[in-house]
Amino acid sequence: MEIYLLNGTYTFRPDNFSPIGYFMPLRSYLADTPLVHDDEIVGYEVPRDLTQPYYINLKPATAKKLDSIAKKAPPFDGLPIAVVVDGTPVYGAYIWNVNSQFGCDWIMAMPFPGRLVLYPGQPHYCFTPDHPDPRANELLMDRMQRTYRVVNH
């Protein structure tokens, strides 16, 4: 698993969304190099109650880097990112400034000490049975389980 910022070709348009409405960055939107490399991710915490956040546990230096980036995020839009497995984007999210008083109707990624917290939309949970939560993407979960980095909480 890797996390990418999106390059300058990204714009907010309907074709950036999958047929069921997910923000799904295209491979062509990925920056040249990952923001977070696979070896910087130490765990992927999955909640029992899926309306709660997931956690990407990070090496300390990586968590500090993301915190610094988030402090510069636009308060209304966040910074779009892609969660990627084997070069394929599995879902998009927005790095959100923790000091922002505004919510996001999609996955918000907020850095905290040692981790990136993936909220399922704020203030409202944004998934339904017809539009399931992509944070548990099958390819992503398989990769994290095979590398012994899935933690249930």
C-alpha positions in Angstrom: 0.0 0.0 0.0 1.2 3.5 -0.8 -0.3 6.9 -0.5 0.1 9.5 -3.3 -0.7 13.1 -3.6 -2.3 13.9 -6.9 -0.5 15.8 -9.6 -1.6 19.1 -11.2 -3.8 17.3 -13.8 -6.4 16.5 -11.2 -9.6 18.6 -11.3 -12.9 18.0 -9.5 -15.0 16.6 -12.3 -17.7 13.9 -12.5 -15.3 11.5 -14.4 -13.1 11.3 -11.3 -15.8 9.3 -9.6 -16.7 5.7 -10.2 -20.1 4.7 -11.5 -21.4 4.5 -7.9 -20.1 7.9 -6.8 -16.7 7.1 -5.2 -13.9 9.6 -5.5 -11.6 7.3 -7.5 -8.4 9.0 -8.7 -7.1 7.8 -12.1 -3.6 6.4 -12.3 -2.7 9.4 -14.6 -3.5 11.8 -11.6 -0.8 10.2 -9.3 2.3 12.2 -8.5 5.6 10.7 -9.8 6.5 9.4 -6.4 4.5 8.2 -3.3 3.9 10.5 -0.4 4.0 7.5 1.9 5.9 4.4 0.8 4.7 0.9 1.8 7.7 0.4 4.2 6.6 3.5 6.1 3.2 1.9 7.0 3.4 -0.4 10.1 -0.3 -1.3 10.4 -3.9 -0.9 9.1 -6.4 -0.9 11.9 -9.9 -1.9 11.0 -12.8 -1.1 13.3 -15.5 -3.6 14.4 -18.1 -0.8 13.9 -17.5 0.2 10.3 -19.0 3.6 10.9 -15.9 4.4 12.8 -12.5 5.5 11.5 -9.8 3.2 10.1 -6.2 3.9 11.1 -3.0 3.8 9.0 -0.2 3.4 11.6 3.0 5.1 10.4 6.6 5.4 11.3 7.1 8.5 13.4 8.9 10.6 10.8 6.2 9.8 8.2 3.5 10.9 10.6 5.3 14.2 11.3 5.6 14.8 7.5 1.9 14.2 7.0 1.0 16.5 9.9 3.1 19.3 8.3 1.3 18.8 5.0 -2.1 18.7 6.6 -1.5 22.1 8.3 -1.2 23.6 4.8 -4.4 21.9 3.5 -7.1 24.3 2.2 -9.8 24.4 5.0 -12.7 23.9 2.6 -11.2 21.3 0.2 -8.4 19.4 1.8 -5.7 17.8 -0.3 -6.8 15.0 -2.6 -4.8 11.8 -2.2 -5.0 8.2 -3.6 -4.6 5.0 -1.6 -2.8 2.7 -4.1 -2.0 -1.0 -4.2 0.4 -2.4 -6.8 0.2 0.8 -8.8 -3.6 0.8 -8.9 -5.7 3.4 -7.0 -8.2 1.7 -4.7 -9.8 4.8 -3.4 -9.4 8.5 -2.9 -9.5 10.6 0.2 -8.8 14.1 1.3 -6.0 15.1 3.8 -7.9 17.4 6.0 -6.6 20.2 8.3 -7.3 19.1 11.8 -8.1 22.7 12.7 -10.8 23.1 10.1 -14.3 23.5 11.3 -15.7 22.2 8.1 -16.6 18.6 7.2 -16.2 16.5 4.1 -18.8 14.2 2.5 -16.1 11.7 1.6 -13.2 10.0 3.3 -11.2 12.5 5.4 -7.6 11.6 6.2 -6.4 13.4 9.3 -2.9 13.0 10.7 -2.5 12.4 14.4 0.7 11.3 16.3 1.8 8.0 14.7 -1.1 7.5 12.4 -3.4 8.8 9.7 -7.0 8.5 10.7 -9.5 7.7 7.9 -12.9 9.1 8.8 -16.0 7.9 6.8 -17.2 11.4 6.0 -18.0 14.1 8.5 -20.3 15.0 10.0 -22.3 12.1 8.4 -21.3 8.5 7.6 -21.4 8.6 3.8 -21.7 4.8 2.8 -24.7 2.6 2.3 -25.2 -1.1 1.3 -25.5 0.1 -2.3 -22.3 2.2 -1.9 -20.0 0.2 0.4 -17.1 1.6 2.2 -13.9 1.4 0.0 -11.6 1.5 3.0 -12.0 -2.3 3.2 -11.1 -2.8 -0.5 -10.4 -6.5 -1.2 -7.1 -5.9 -2.8 -5.9 -3.6 0.0 -7.1 -5.9 2.7 -5.4 -8.9 1.1 -2.1 -7.0 0.8 -2.2 -5.9 4.4 -3.2 -9.4 5.7 -0.4 -11.1 3.7 2.1 -8.7 5.2 0.7 -9.2 8.8 -0.3 -5.5 9.2 -4.1 -5.8 9.7 -5.2 -5.0 13.3 -8.8 -5.2 14.4 -10.0 -2.6 17.0 
